[in-house]
């Protein structure tokens, strides 16, 4: 995990590394449009990176006894691992983002570890043209002109997800790895108004 990697860099013991939490962060680098090779193309350009993680634990605590953990879940997301948002000088905006996530859920009632990993690539483009004139040269409009705004939107998402379940049978020497399930999604939408 990232916590283990950072913990080893700063010299923590193995036990401390496994418990080293990372804060959530978001980094946005603005002003890329001022670089010489972007200056003629973009009105604005932003490079982004974000990390979020959560740890949840459900437990019971009978009176006078220690906590009995029922399940624990860790979720980590690099969303986006890297993303670029640009506003072109001719009026189109575009976002390209690549992200990853992983999740581990330990269910102690049946000694099962569920894990899932996913990656996604998304592209979104929007274009708006104002002042679009549509002449209506037929009755009953008799040459009236409609002033309109044309909005075009294109969204594409490619996502790949893999899930696997590992069971730790009582008394067994080795865990049992159940066959994983992988899915790939492809979403495409085009909207115009």
C-alpha positions in Angstrom: 0.0 0.0 0.0 1.0 3.6 -0.3 1.1 3.8 3.5 3.7 1.0 3.7 5.8 2.6 0.9 5.8 6.0 2.7 6.4 4.3 6.1 9.5 2.5 4.7 10.9 5.7 3.2 10.8 7.5 6.6 12.2 4.4 8.5 9.2 3.0 10.3 9.2 -0.6 11.6 7.1 -3.2 9.7 4.3 -3.1 12.3 4.3 0.7 12.2 4.3 0.7 8.4 1.2 -1.5 8.3 -0.6 1.0 10.5 0.7 4.2 8.9 -2.2 6.2 7.6 -2.0 8.6 4.6 -3.9 11.8 4.5 -6.2 12.4 1.5 -4.8 14.9 -1.0 -5.6 16.8 -4.2 -3.1 18.5 -6.4 -4.1 20.9 -9.1 -1.5 22.5 -11.3 -3.0 25.5 -13.0 -1.5 28.0 -15.6 -0.3 25.3 -18.0 -1.8 27.4 -20.8 1.1 29.9 -20.3 3.7 27.4 -21.6 4.9 28.3 -25.1 3.5 25.1 -26.8 0.0 25.5 -25.2 -0.3 29.3 -25.5 -1.9 29.3 -28.9 -4.3 26.4 -28.3 -5.7 26.7 -24.8 -7.5 29.5 -22.8 -6.9 27.4 -19.7 -5.2 24.1 -18.8 -5.2 22.3 -15.4 -3.3 19.1 -14.5 -4.9 17.2 -11.6 -4.1 14.3 -9.2 -6.0 13.1 -6.2 -5.8 10.4 -3.5 -8.5 9.4 -1.1 -8.7 6.5 1.3 -11.1 5.3 4.0 -10.8 2.6 6.7 -14.0 1.4 8.3 -14.5 -1.2 11.1 -17.7 -2.7 12.4 -17.6 -4.3 15.8 -19.6 -5.3 18.9 -18.4 -4.7 22.4 -20.2 -6.7 25.1 -20.2 -5.1 28.5 -16.8 -5.4 30.1 -15.2 -7.2 27.2 -12.9 -6.2 24.4 -14.1 -5.2 20.9 -15.1 -8.1 18.7 -14.5 -7.0 15.1 -17.2 -8.1 12.6 -15.6 -6.7 9.5 -13.1 -4.2 8.3 -12.8 -2.4 4.9 -10.1 -0.4 3.3 -10.8 1.6 0.1 -8.1 3.5 -1.8 -8.7 5.7 -4.9 -6.3 7.6 -7.1 -9.1 9.5 -8.9 -7.7 10.8 -11.0 -4.2 9.3 -11.0 -3.7 11.9 -13.7 -6.2 14.2 -15.3 -6.1 17.1 -17.7 -8.8 19.7 -18.2 -8.5 22.2 -21.0 -10.6 25.0 -22.4 -9.7 25.4 -26.1 -9.6 29.0 -27.5 -12.4 28.1 -30.0 -14.9 27.3 -27.2 -14.6 23.6 -26.6 -13.7 22.2 -23.2 -12.2 18.7 -22.7 -11.3 16.5 -19.7 -9.2 13.4 -19.9 -8.7 11.4 -16.7 -7.2 8.0 -15.7 -7.9 6.6 -12.3 -7.4 3.5 -10.2 -9.0 2.1 -7.1 -8.8 -0.9 -4.8 -10.8 -2.2 -2.0 -10.2 -4.9 0.7 -13.0 -6.2 2.9 -12.3 -8.7 5.7 -15.4 -10.6 7.0 -14.4 -12.4 10.2 -17.6 -14.3 10.6 -16.7 -16.5 7.6 -13.0 -15.9 7.4 -13.3 -14.3 3.9 -11.3 -11.5 2.3 -13.0 -9.8 -0.7 -10.7 -7.7 -2.8 -11.4 -5.6 -5.9 -9.3 -3.5 -8.2 -10.4 -1.2 -11.0 -9.0 1.2 -13.6 -10.9 3.7 -15.7 -10.2 6.1 -18.5 -12.7 8.8 -19.2 -12.9 11.5 -21.9 -15.5 14.3 -21.8 -15.8 17.0 -24.4 -18.3 19.9 -24.5 -18.8 22.6 -27.1 -21.2 25.5 -27.1 -22.0 27.8 -30.0 -24.1 30.9 -29.1 -26.0 33.1 -31.5 -26.9 30.3 -33.9 -29.6 31.8 -36.2 -32.2 29.5 -37.7 -34.4 31.2 -40.3 -38.1 30.1 -40.5 -39.1 30.9 -44.0 -42.5 29.3 -44.0 -46.0 30.1 -42.8 -46.9 31.1 -40.1 -43.5 32.4 -39.2 -42.9 34.4 -42.4 -39.1 34.9 -42.2 -38.7 35.0 -38.4 -35.3 34.1 -37.1 -34.7 31.9 -34.0 -31.7 32.8 -31.9 -30.3 29.6 -30.4 -27.5 28.1 -28.5 -26.1 24.8 -29.7 -24.7 22.5 -27.0 -22.8 19.4 -27.9 -21.5 16.9 -25.3 -19.5 13.7 -25.8 -18.6 11.4 -22.9 -16.6 8.1 -23.2 -15.7 5.9 -20.2 -13.7 2.7 -20.4 -13.6 0.8 -17.0 -12.1 -2.5 -16.0 -12.9 -4.1 -12.7 -11.7 -7.4 -11.1 -13.1 -9.0 -8.0 -11.7 -11.9 -6.1 -12.6 -13.7 -2.9 -10.1 -15.5 -0.6 -11.4 -17.9 2.1 -9.3 -19.0 5.1 -10.9 -22.4 6.1 -10.5 -23.3 9.8 -7.5 -25.7 10.2 -6.4 -25.4 6.5 -2.7 -24.8 5.7 -3.4 -22.6 2.7 -6.1 -20.1 1.9 -8.6 -21.0 -0.8 -8.7 -18.5 -3.7 -12.1 -18.5 -5.4 -12.1 -17.7 -9.1 -12.1 -14.0 -9.7 -14.7 -12.1 -11.8 -13.6 -9.5 -14.2 -15.8 -7.0 -16.0 -15.1 -4.4 -18.6 -17.5 -1.5 -19.2 -17.7 0.8 -22.2 -20.0 3.8 -21.9 -20.5 6.3 -24.7 -23.0 9.2 -24.8 -23.5 12.1 -27.3 -25.9 14.8 -26.3 -27.0 17.9 -28.3 -29.4 20.6 -27.5 
